[in-house]
Amino acid sequence: MGQKPKKQPKAEKSKQSSAVKGKNAPAKAQTAVKTIQSIEKTSKFEYIAVNIISLFLFLAFGYLTIMSFLQTSVIDPTKYSSEVILYQNDVVALNLLFTAIFFLIAFAFKKKYDFFAKINIKFFEIGIAVWVLILGFLWIFSVTSVPAADSQNIFEAATRASQDNFVPFYDGGKFYNKDFYKGYSYFNFYPFQLGYVLISEFIYSIFGTKSSMPMQVINVLSLSTAYFALARITKLIFKRKSIEFFVIMLLAVCFQPILLCTFVYGNILGMSAAIWACLFLIKYFQTGKYRWMAPSLVLLLLATLAKYNNLIYLVAFVIVLIIHTIKMKKWQSIAFALALCVACIGSNSLVIMSYESRADVELAKGLSQVQYLDMGLTKSYMAPGWYTRTGLDTYINNQLDDKAADAESWRNISTKMDNFGKNAGETFDFFSKKILSQWNEPEFESIWVSKVKTHTNPVDSGLGKAVYEGSLGQLLSLHFNLYIQIIYLLFTVGIYVMFINKKTNISTILLPLVALGGFGYHLLFEGKSQYVLTYIPLLLPVAAYALNTILTADYSKIKAFVAKVNAKVNKKEYTK
């Protein structure tokens, strides 16, 4: 008598069953990508916390979506160099038509979904990085932009410091734009800029000090790696080949950051380092392995040195690490959050002390966030809450005494808040225009930052001329407008669908949380459309998730409803 076959353990059965299903499944279903094994578990606290964040995101970007279809903010062409913002009403029907065409093309592409079973997604990951390198280098070498304003102060200080010349650090010295600062050193007002000065000094000491081109090249290289990292983040959080493919396609036509690479400032480098820090933090969340903490810390430190506003990332990191601590009962996560705070904030102070020691000078503490809040609540000739001399003049009038300057700024803020409280209509007008002047200016000053400056070589032909004055510039303007309204729409839908499908967690919400932080910060403090540009790429993974969901959704109920309506209409016509 034959022996009974032994019962297989359920786990093994399930594993074999999955393998068989995977082998026999149709090609179009094979869109999952191989990624790291996730050890995450469900948590009620995490569910509540991330969905509160999702609600704020839905409200903020839902508002932007609606307004992007109704109007567009542009730089006044008659006052172009002054950055004066105009609010133009759009032809809504045209915006809806172009959006409909976009989705029709996307659905037509859906028929080729077998494509995802065959492609090597790594080829596209490398491809997006190479694409950015090609476009970026073409652009920066076509326009050969020369720094001005703050970027020129930084360029001058970095190049001179690399030659042990610290004149820009001394009051009354012969440095760029000294009259604008009443003879005070630029770094008495903005000592936090010394982080980017240090990075620039290192690069210029290697590649020479004759032009800012080495840092523009660094911008292009940084952006290339940032786009690659965003593709990898999308793979980690959504684990679908089709979604990663869509994010790469959306990144490929996100040209504004590429155009911003001429700007010799910490925006692009800081964004790139911060995105990579996010990638490693997500790997830590998904694997629980501590080895991902170190690169995340180092890269976030670099991001805050390059651009101090990247402390917004630090705040987002601390929030998700607190949630992770409560969720996983891993107290190492809260220790990591504290280490990030000490490293990112402390490193900036160490850099300032280093330059003070090298230059043998004591710098003032600089404009505080109170002065920036005062500026952010002030009407500007550019747009509400954009740059004015408010904070600078307050600081100078108080002889660079930070406590006295803060006290005066608080009095100004109190007066403005009282006025806002008494005039609801004026308050709504101020903040709505401030939001739209930043987030609904689809170019985000990416062309403006180089067009208004001088150039090493005349821009009288080639790519630069075509963008500045030719039909290519007009085409880009149209593309930017349509692109941003579709991204806002997809992102808002994506946040909603993630909530419905219970896809919201600390990994999927990290990049959107940073964007929400940027939205909130620039709502209150100094604003400018170029400041919010670096948050736009962070929206793309969720936008790609939404696009994939829309294209793969089951529309059988809608089809049945339409068929039912058609049947009734046909019956009435037949009766007649």
Secondary structure per residue as TSV (DSSP state, phi and psi in degrees):
chain	resnum	aa	ss	phi	psi
A	1	M	-	360.0	127.1
A	2	G	-	-70.1	147.8
A	3	Q	-	-73.3	146.3
A	4	K	-	-69.8	137.5
A	5	P	-	-63.0	139.2
A	6	K	-	-68.6	144.3
A	7	K	-	-72.3	132.5
A	8	Q	-	-77.9	144.5
A	9	P	-	-61.6	147.8
A	10	K	H	-57.5	-42.2
A	11	A	H	-61.2	-42.1
A	12	E	H	-67.2	-41.7
A	13	K	H	-57.9	-47.2
A	14	S	H	-60.5	-39.8
A	15	K	H	-64.6	-45.1
A	16	Q	H	-65.4	-41.6
A	17	S	H	-59.9	-43.1
A	18	S	H	-62.6	-40.8
A	19	A	H	-63.7	-41.6
A	20	V	H	-65.3	-44.1
A	21	K	H	-59.4	-43.4
A	22	G	H	-62.8	-38.0
A	23	K	H	-70.7	-39.1
A	24	N	H	-94.9	-5.2
A	25	A	S	-65.7	149.6
A	26	P	-	-62.6	154.3
A	27	A	G	-57.7	-39.8
A	28	K	G	-66.6	-18.4
A	29	A	G	-83.7	-13.6
A	30	Q	-	-82.7	68.2
A	31	T	-	-114.9	2.4
A	32	A	B	-73.8	148.9
A	33	V	-	-114.8	149.2
A	34	K	-	-74.6	126.6
A	35	T	-	-144.0	-177.4
A	36	I	-	-67.6	150.0
A	37	Q	-	-71.4	127.0
A	38	S	-	-91.6	137.7
A	39	I	-	-112.2	15.6
A	40	E	-	-67.0	150.1
A	41	K	-	-127.6	164.3
A	42	T	-	-75.1	151.6
A	43	S	-	-151.2	127.8
A	44	K	H	-63.7	-40.2
A	45	F	H	-62.5	-45.5
A	46	E	H	-60.6	-44.2
A	47	Y	H	-57.9	-45.6
A	48	I	H	-67.9	-47.4
A	49	A	H	-62.2	-49.1
A	50	V	H	-69.9	-27.9
A	51	N	H	-80.0	-24.2
A	52	I	H	-66.1	-43.5
A	53	I	H	-60.8	-43.4
A	54	S	H	-60.8	-37.8
A	55	L	H	-61.8	-46.1
A	56	F	H	-63.9	-39.6
A	57	L	H	-62.7	-43.6
A	58	F	H	-61.8	-42.5
A	59	L	H	-67.6	-46.1
A	60	A	H	-64.1	-50.3
A	61	F	H	-83.3	-18.9
A	62	G	H	-65.5	-42.6
A	63	Y	H	-61.7	-45.7
A	64	L	H	-63.0	-37.5
A	65	T	H	-61.4	-49.7
A	66	I	H	-60.5	-47.9
A	67	M	H	-68.6	-30.2
A	68	S	H	-67.4	-25.5
A	69	F	H	-82.3	-21.6
A	70	L	H	-93.1	-33.4
A	71	Q	E	-154.4	170.5
A	72	T	E	-139.1	137.3
A	73	S	E	-91.6	134.7
A	74	V	E	-136.0	158.2
A	75	I	E	-79.2	128.1
A	76	D	-	-58.0	116.1
A	77	P	G	-63.1	-23.4
A	78	T	G	-81.9	-15.9
A	79	K	G	-132.3	44.5
A	80	Y	G	-62.0	-46.0
A	81	S	G	-68.5	-18.7
A	82	S	G	-90.6	-2.3
A	83	E	T	62.1	34.8
A	84	V	-	-78.7	127.6
A	85	I	E	-94.0	133.6
A	86	L	E	-109.2	147.3
A	87	Y	E	-110.7	107.2
A	88	Q	E	-105.1	134.3
A	89	N	E	-74.7	137.5
A	90	D	-	-92.8	162.8
A	91	V	-	-84.6	99.9
A	92	V	H	-58.8	-41.7
A	93	A	H	-59.2	-37.0
A	94	L	H	-69.1	-42.4
A	95	N	H	-60.9	-42.4
A	96	L	H	-65.5	-38.9
A	97	L	H	-62.4	-48.6
A	98	F	H	-64.4	-36.6
A	99	T	H	-65.4	-41.9
A	100	A	H	-62.1	-41.2
A	101	I	H	-61.8	-41.9
A	102	F	H	-56.9	-47.3
A	103	F	H	-71.1	-32.3
A	104	L	H	-63.7	-42.5
A	105	I	H	-63.7	-41.2
A	106	A	H	-63.1	-41.7
A	107	F	H	-68.6	-34.2
A	108	A	H	-64.6	-37.8
A	109	F	H	-66.7	-29.0
A	110	K	H	-57.1	-30.4
A	111	K	T	-62.4	-19.8
A	112	K	T	-96.7	27.1
A	113	Y	T	-64.1	-20.3
A	114	D	T	-59.6	-21.3
A	115	F	H	-51.3	-39.2
A	116	F	H	-70.1	-23.0
A	117	A	H	-75.1	-20.3
A	118	K	H	-104.9	-27.2
A	119	I	-	-72.4	152.7
A	120	N	-	-98.1	105.8
A	121	I	H	-64.0	-24.4
A	122	K	H	-63.6	-32.4
A	123	F	H	-61.1	-40.8
A	124	F	H	-73.9	-33.3
A	125	E	H	-62.1	-46.1
A	126	I	H	-67.8	-37.2
A	127	G	H	-61.2	-40.3
A	128	I	H	-67.7	-36.0
A	129	A	H	-65.7	-43.9
A	130	V	H	-66.7	-40.9
A	131	W	H	-56.5	-45.3
A	132	V	H	-66.1	-40.6
A	133	L	H	-59.4	-46.1
A	134	I	H	-63.3	-51.9
A	135	L	H	-65.3	-41.0
A	136	G	H	-62.8	-47.4
A	137	F	H	-67.0	-39.1
A	138	L	H	-57.5	-42.7
A	139	W	H	-71.4	-51.4
A	140	I	H	-66.0	-33.6
A	141	F	H	-83.2	-13.7
A	142	S	H	-79.7	-36.4
A	143	V	H	-103.5	-18.0
A	144	T	-	37.8	59.0
A	145	S	B	-70.2	142.3
A	146	V	-	-105.2	134.6
A	147	P	-	-60.0	154.7
A	148	A	-	-149.9	165.5
A	149	A	H	55.3	-134.4
A	150	D	H	-57.7	-40.1
A	151	S	H	-65.9	-29.4
A	152	Q	H	-73.2	-37.6
A	153	N	H	-59.8	-42.1
A	154	I	H	-68.5	-43.8
A	155	F	H	-60.2	-45.3
A	156	E	H	-62.7	-46.7
A	157	A	H	-64.4	-42.4
A	158	A	H	-67.7	-45.4
A	159	T	H	-67.1	-39.2
A	160	R	H	-71.2	-39.8
A	161	A	H	-62.4	-33.0
A	162	S	T	-66.2	-15.4
A	163	Q	T	-112.3	19.6
A	164	D	T	58.7	36.2
A	165	N	-	-114.0	116.0
A	166	F	-	-115.2	27.5
A	167	V	G	-53.7	-42.6
A	168	P	G	-60.6	-11.1
A	169	F	G	-90.6	-8.7
A	170	Y	S	-103.0	136.3
A	171	D	T	-63.7	139.4
A	172	G	T	79.8	1.5
A	173	G	-	-76.0	169.6
A	174	K	S	-89.2	88.6
A	175	F	-	-132.1	167.1
A	176	Y	T	-60.2	133.6
A	177	N	T	60.3	32.7
A	178	K	T	-64.3	-31.2
A	179	D	T	-66.5	-34.2
A	180	F	T	-61.8	-31.9
A	181	Y	T	-102.4	19.4
A	182	K	T	55.8	32.2
A	183	G	T	86.7	-11.0
A	184	Y	S	-75.6	149.9
A	185	S	-	-62.6	139.4
A	186	Y	H	-53.3	-33.9
A	187	F	H	-81.7	-4.1
A	188	N	H	-74.0	-24.4
A	189	F	H	-95.7	-36.8
A	190	Y	-	-130.4	61.2
A	191	P	G	-64.2	-22.4
A	192	F	G	-65.5	-15.6
A	193	Q	G	-72.2	-11.6
A	194	L	H	-68.1	-19.8
A	195	G	H	-61.4	-47.1
A	196	Y	H	-72.2	-30.5
A	197	V	H	-60.6	-43.4
A	198	L	H	-61.4	-46.2
A	199	I	H	-61.6	-45.6
A	200	S	H	-64.0	-41.7
A	201	E	H	-58.8	-42.4
A	202	F	H	-60.5	-45.3
A	203	I	H	-67.5	-44.6
A	204	Y	H	-68.0	-31.3
A	205	S	H	-66.6	-22.9
A	206	I	H	-91.1	-45.6
A	207	F	H	-104.6	2.6
A	208	G	-	101.1	162.1
A	209	T	S	-116.3	11.5
A	210	K	S	-74.8	-28.9
A	211	S	-	-147.1	169.7
A	212	S	S	-87.8	4.4
A	213	M	H	-57.0	-36.8
A	214	P	H	-56.2	-38.8
A	215	M	H	-75.0	-28.6
A	216	Q	H	-68.2	-37.9
A	217	V	H	-63.9	-42.0
A	218	I	H	-59.1	-39.5
A	219	N	H	-59.0	-46.0
A	220	V	H	-63.8	-46.3
A	221	L	H	-60.6	-41.8
A	222	S	H	-64.0	-44.8
A	223	L	H	-65.1	-38.5
A	224	S	H	-57.9	-46.1
A	225	T	H	-70.8	-31.2
A	226	A	H	-64.9	-43.5
A	227	Y	H	-64.4	-39.6
A	228	F	H	-61.0	-44.4
A	229	A	H	-64.1	-37.1
A	230	L	H	-64.8	-36.7
A	231	A	H	-63.7	-41.7
A	232	R	H	-68.5	-37.6
A	233	I	H	-62.4	-42.7
A	234	T	H	-59.5	-41.0
A	235	K	H	-61.9	-43.7
A	236	L	H	-66.1	-42.1
A	237	I	H	-88.4	-26.6
A	238	F	H	-112.3	-21.1
A	239	K	-	53.8	37.5
A	240	R	B	-130.8	129.5
A	241	K	H	-62.6	-39.7
A	242	S	H	-64.5	-38.8
A	243	I	H	-68.3	-41.5
A	244	E	H	-64.7	-38.1
A	245	F	H	-60.7	-44.4
A	246	F	H	-65.1	-38.4
A	247	V	H	-66.8	-35.5
A	248	I	H	-65.3	-40.4
A	249	M	H	-64.6	-40.5
A	250	L	H	-67.4	-38.0
A	251	L	H	-65.9	-36.8
A	252	A	H	-61.6	-27.9
A	253	V	T	-109.5	14.3
A	254	C	-	-89.7	83.7
A	255	F	-	-84.7	-20.1
A	256	Q	H	-58.8	-45.7
A	257	P	H	-61.5	-32.7
A	258	I	H	-63.8	-43.1
A	259	L	H	-67.4	-27.4
A	260	L	G	-75.3	-8.9
A	261	C	G	-63.1	-15.1
A	262	T	G	-74.6	-15.5
A	263	F	-	-80.8	111.5
A	264	V	-	-83.7	78.2
A	265	Y	S	-150.3	174.3
A	266	G	S	-84.6	4.1
A	267	N	H	-57.1	-56.7
A	268	I	H	-71.4	-47.6
A	269	L	H	-59.9	-44.7
A	270	G	H	-63.4	-42.6
A	271	M	H	-61.2	-45.1
A	272	S	H	-61.4	-49.1
A	273	A	H	-61.8	-38.9
A	274	A	H	-68.7	-38.9
A	275	I	H	-63.8	-41.7
A	276	W	H	-64.8	-36.1
A	277	A	H	-62.0	-38.8
A	278	C	H	-62.8	-42.3
A	279	L	H	-57.2	-46.8
A	280	F	H	-71.8	-32.3
A	281	L	H	-66.5	-41.4
A	282	I	H	-63.5	-39.1
A	283	K	H	-61.7	-38.2
A	284	Y	H	-63.5	-45.1
A	285	F	H	-60.0	-40.0
A	286	Q	H	-81.9	-25.0
A	287	T	H	-110.4	-24.0
A	288	G	-	74.1	8.4
A	289	K	-	-88.9	127.3
A	290	Y	G	-70.2	-16.9
A	291	R	G	-63.5	-19.6
A	292	W	G	-80.4	-11.3
A	293	M	H	-67.9	-42.7
A	294	A	H	-60.7	-52.5
A	295	P	H	-64.0	-32.5
A	296	S	H	-63.7	-43.8
A	297	L	H	-64.3	-47.8
A	298	V	H	-61.7	-41.8
A	299	L	H	-72.1	-36.5
A	300	L	H	-69.3	-35.4
A	301	L	H	-61.1	-45.4
A	302	L	H	-61.3	-40.2
A	303	A	H	-62.4	-41.5
A	304	T	H	-75.9	-28.3
A	305	L	H	-68.0	-41.5
A	306	A	H	-68.1	-39.9
A	307	K	-	-148.0	110.4
A	308	Y	G	-64.8	-24.8
A	309	N	G	-63.6	-13.3
A	310	N	G	-71.2	3.5
A	311	L	H	-62.3	-17.7
A	312	I	H	-60.2	-39.4
A	313	Y	H	-62.8	-41.4
A	314	L	H	-59.2	-44.8
A	315	V	H	-60.6	-44.5
A	316	A	H	-61.4	-42.1
A	317	F	H	-61.5	-44.9
A	318	V	H	-62.0	-43.0
A	319	I	H	-59.9	-49.8
A	320	V	H	-71.2	-29.6
A	321	L	H	-70.7	-34.1
A	322	I	H	-64.7	-44.8
A	323	I	H	-60.5	-43.0
A	324	H	H	-63.5	-37.3
A	325	T	H	-62.0	-46.0
A	326	I	H	-69.6	-38.1
A	327	K	H	-69.1	-49.1
A	328	M	H	-99.8	-4.1
A	329	K	-	56.9	36.5
A	330	K	-	-104.6	99.1
A	331	W	H	-71.3	-13.1
A	332	Q	H	-63.9	-28.0
A	333	S	H	-66.3	-40.3
A	334	I	H	-71.1	-33.2
A	335	A	H	-65.5	-38.6
A	336	F	H	-64.2	-40.0
A	337	A	H	-60.8	-42.7
A	338	L	H	-65.8	-40.2
A	339	A	H	-62.6	-39.7
A	340	L	H	-61.9	-44.1
A	341	C	H	-61.9	-47.3
A	342	V	H	-63.4	-45.4
A	343	A	H	-66.1	-48.4
A	344	C	H	-71.6	-40.8
A	345	I	H	-80.1	-41.6
A	346	G	H	-67.2	-35.3
A	347	S	H	-63.6	-36.5
A	348	N	H	-63.3	-41.6
A	349	S	H	-65.2	-38.5
A	350	L	H	-64.9	-39.6
A	351	V	H	-64.3	-42.9
A	352	I	H	-61.5	-46.4
A	353	M	H	-61.4	-37.5
A	354	S	H	-62.2	-47.2
A	355	Y	H	-68.3	-35.1
A	356	E	H	-61.9	-40.2
A	357	S	H	-68.0	-44.1
A	358	R	H	-66.8	-39.0
A	359	A	H	-88.3	-8.2
A	360	D	T	54.6	55.1
A	361	V	-	-146.3	152.4
A	362	E	-	-110.6	116.4
A	363	L	-	-87.1	152.3
A	364	A	-	-70.2	166.5
A	365	K	-	-71.2	-20.3
A	366	G	-	89.4	172.7
A	367	L	-	-61.8	132.2
A	368	S	-	-91.4	173.5
A	369	Q	H	-64.9	-21.0
A	370	V	H	-65.3	-42.7
A	371	Q	H	-65.4	-37.4
A	372	Y	H	-68.6	-33.8
A	373	L	H	-67.4	-42.9
A	374	D	H	-57.7	-43.8
A	375	M	H	-64.9	-40.8
A	376	G	H	-67.4	-17.1
A	377	L	T	-104.3	12.0
A	378	T	S	-106.3	141.1
A	379	K	-	-72.3	131.4
A	380	S	-	-116.6	154.4
A	381	Y	S	-66.7	-18.9
A	382	M	S	-78.1	-60.5
A	383	A	S	-168.6	159.9
A	384	P	T	-55.6	129.1
A	385	G	T	79.6	2.8
A	386	W	S	-81.1	-176.1
A	387	Y	-	-60.7	133.7
A	388	T	-	-138.8	172.2
A	389	R	S	-82.1	9.7
A	390	T	H	-49.4	-58.4
A	391	G	H	-66.8	-40.4
A	392	L	H	-62.4	-47.4
A	393	D	H	-66.4	-38.7
A	394	T	H	-60.1	-42.8
A	395	Y	H	-67.2	-43.4
A	396	I	H	-66.8	-44.0
A	397	N	H	-62.3	-23.4
A	398	N	T	-101.6	22.0
A	399	Q	T	51.9	41.0
A	400	L	T	60.7	25.8
A	401	D	-	-86.6	108.5
A	402	D	H	-65.0	-36.0
A	403	K	H	-68.8	-43.8
A	404	A	H	-66.3	-40.4
A	405	A	H	-63.9	-42.4
A	406	D	H	-62.1	-42.0
A	407	A	H	-61.7	-43.3
A	408	E	H	-65.9	-41.4
A	409	S	H	-62.8	-40.2
A	410	W	H	-63.3	-36.7
A	411	R	H	-64.8	-41.9
A	412	N	H	-62.2	-44.1
A	413	I	H	-62.6	-42.8
A	414	S	H	-60.2	-43.4
A	415	T	H	-62.8	-44.1
A	416	K	H	-66.2	-40.1
A	417	M	H	-66.0	-37.6
A	418	D	H	-61.3	-42.5
A	419	N	H	-65.5	-40.6
A	420	F	H	-62.3	-39.5
A	421	G	H	-66.0	-29.7
A	422	K	H	-88.5	-16.7
A	423	N	-	-129.7	84.3
A	424	A	H	-60.5	-41.6
A	425	G	H	-63.5	-43.1
A	426	E	H	-66.0	-38.0
A	427	T	H	-63.4	-47.0
A	428	F	H	-62.0	-42.7
A	429	D	H	-62.5	-43.0
A	430	F	H	-61.7	-53.9
A	431	F	H	-74.2	-34.0
A	432	S	H	-65.9	-42.5
A	433	K	H	-67.8	-34.4
A	434	K	H	-65.5	-44.4
A	435	I	H	-61.1	-49.7
A	436	L	H	-70.8	-30.6
A	437	S	H	-66.2	-24.5
A	438	Q	H	-96.1	-54.5
A	439	W	H	-87.9	-17.8
A	440	N	T	-112.9	24.9
A	441	E	-	-105.9	90.8
A	442	P	T	-63.3	-19.8
A	443	E	T	-78.9	-26.1
A	444	F	T	54.1	35.3
A	445	E	T	59.5	18.0
A	446	S	T	-66.8	-31.0
A	447	I	T	-87.6	-38.5
A	448	W	H	-55.4	-41.3
A	449	V	H	-60.4	-23.6
A	450	S	H	-106.7	-30.9
A	451	K	H	-64.2	-36.7
A	452	V	T	-81.8	-6.0
A	453	K	S	-97.5	171.8
A	454	T	-	-80.2	165.1
A	455	H	B	-133.2	143.0
A	456	T	S	-59.5	-43.3
A	457	N	S	-116.7	142.9
A	458	P	-	-58.8	135.2
A	459	V	-	-94.6	75.7
A	460	D	S	-115.8	8.4
A	461	S	S	-163.9	175.3
A	462	G	H	75.7	-158.1
A	463	L	H	-61.5	-44.7
A	464	G	H	-58.3	-47.4
A	465	K	H	-61.8	-42.5
A	466	A	H	-63.7	-36.4
A	467	V	H	-78.4	-43.6
A	468	Y	H	-69.2	-42.2
A	469	E	H	-131.3	-6.5
A	470	G	S	-101.5	-172.0
A	471	S	H	-68.0	-26.8
A	472	L	H	-62.7	-38.8
A	473	G	H	-62.8	-40.5
A	474	Q	H	-66.9	-39.5
A	475	L	H	-65.2	-41.9
A	476	L	H	-62.6	-40.6
A	477	S	H	-60.1	-43.9
A	478	L	H	-64.8	-45.1
A	479	H	H	-59.8	-46.5
A	480	F	H	-57.1	-45.0
A	481	N	H	-62.4	-49.1
A	482	L	H	-68.4	-39.5
A	483	Y	H	-61.4	-48.3
A	484	I	H	-66.0	-41.0
A	485	Q	H	-67.8	-34.0
A	486	I	H	-70.9	-39.7
A	487	I	H	-63.6	-44.9
A	488	Y	H	-61.5	-42.0
A	489	L	H	-62.4	-49.9
A	490	L	H	-63.3	-41.0
A	491	F	H	-63.4	-43.9
A	492	T	H	-63.5	-44.6
A	493	V	H	-62.2	-40.9
A	494	G	H	-61.1	-42.3
A	495	I	H	-62.2	-42.5
A	496	Y	H	-64.9	-46.7
A	497	V	H	-67.0	-37.1
A	498	M	H	-61.1	-38.8
A	499	F	H	-65.5	-47.4
A	500	I	H	-61.9	-41.6
A	501	N	T	-88.7	6.8
A	502	K	T	55.5	44.2
A	503	K	-	-99.3	-0.4
A	504	T	-	-79.0	123.0
A	505	N	S	-154.1	179.7
A	506	I	H	-64.8	-24.4
A	507	S	H	-77.9	-45.7
A	508	T	H	-74.1	-23.5
A	509	I	H	-94.6	-7.7
A	510	L	H	-59.8	-55.3
A	511	L	H	-63.7	-45.3
A	512	P	H	-59.1	-34.6
A	513	L	H	-63.7	-39.4
A	514	V	H	-62.2	-43.5
A	515	A	H	-62.5	-39.3
A	516	L	H	-64.5	-38.9
A	517	G	H	-61.2	-42.1
A	518	G	H	-64.1	-40.1
A	519	F	H	-60.5	-49.4
A	520	G	H	-66.5	-42.1
A	521	Y	H	-62.8	-49.3
A	522	H	H	-79.2	-8.1
A	523	L	H	-69.8	-36.0
A	524	L	H	-100.7	-42.3
A	525	F	S	-94.6	-172.8
A	526	E	-	-52.5	136.4
A	527	G	-	-122.0	158.7
A	528	K	-	-170.1	146.3
A	529	S	H	-66.6	-32.0
A	530	Q	H	-66.8	-24.9
A	531	Y	H	-68.6	-33.0
A	532	V	H	-90.0	-7.4
A	533	L	G	-57.1	-39.8
A	534	T	G	-69.2	-9.5
A	535	Y	G	-89.2	-17.9
A	536	I	G	-62.4	-46.8
A	537	P	G	-58.5	-25.4
A	538	L	G	-68.3	-19.2
A	539	L	G	-80.6	-18.3
A	540	L	H	-68.4	-37.7
A	541	P	H	-57.9	-44.2
A	542	V	H	-68.2	-37.6
A	543	A	H	-61.7	-41.1
A	544	A	H	-65.7	-38.7
A	545	Y	H	-61.1	-42.7
A	546	A	H	-64.2	-43.8
A	547	L	H	-61.6	-44.1
A	548	N	H	-62.5	-40.9
A	549	T	H	-64.3	-43.3
A	550	I	H	-61.3	-42.3
A	551	L	H	-74.5	-24.6
A	552	T	H	-107.6	3.4
A	553	A	-	-66.9	155.6
A	554	D	-	-88.7	111.1
A	555	Y	-	-101.9	23.6
A	556	S	H	-62.6	-39.1
A	557	K	H	-65.7	-40.5
A	558	I	H	-66.0	-42.6
A	559	K	H	-62.0	-41.0
A	560	A	H	-64.5	-39.9
A	561	F	H	-64.6	-45.8
A	562	V	H	-62.1	-42.0
A	563	A	H	-62.6	-39.5
A	564	K	H	-63.8	-44.7
A	565	V	H	-62.4	-45.3
A	566	N	H	-60.9	-38.5
A	567	A	H	-64.1	-41.7
A	568	K	H	-64.8	-42.9
A	569	V	H	-62.4	-45.8
A	570	N	H	-63.4	-36.5
A	571	K	H	-65.6	-42.1
A	572	K	H	-63.6	-43.5
A	573	E	H	-63.8	-38.7
A	574	Y	H	-67.3	-39.4
A	575	T	H	-62.4	-41.2
A	576	K	-	-62.7	360.0
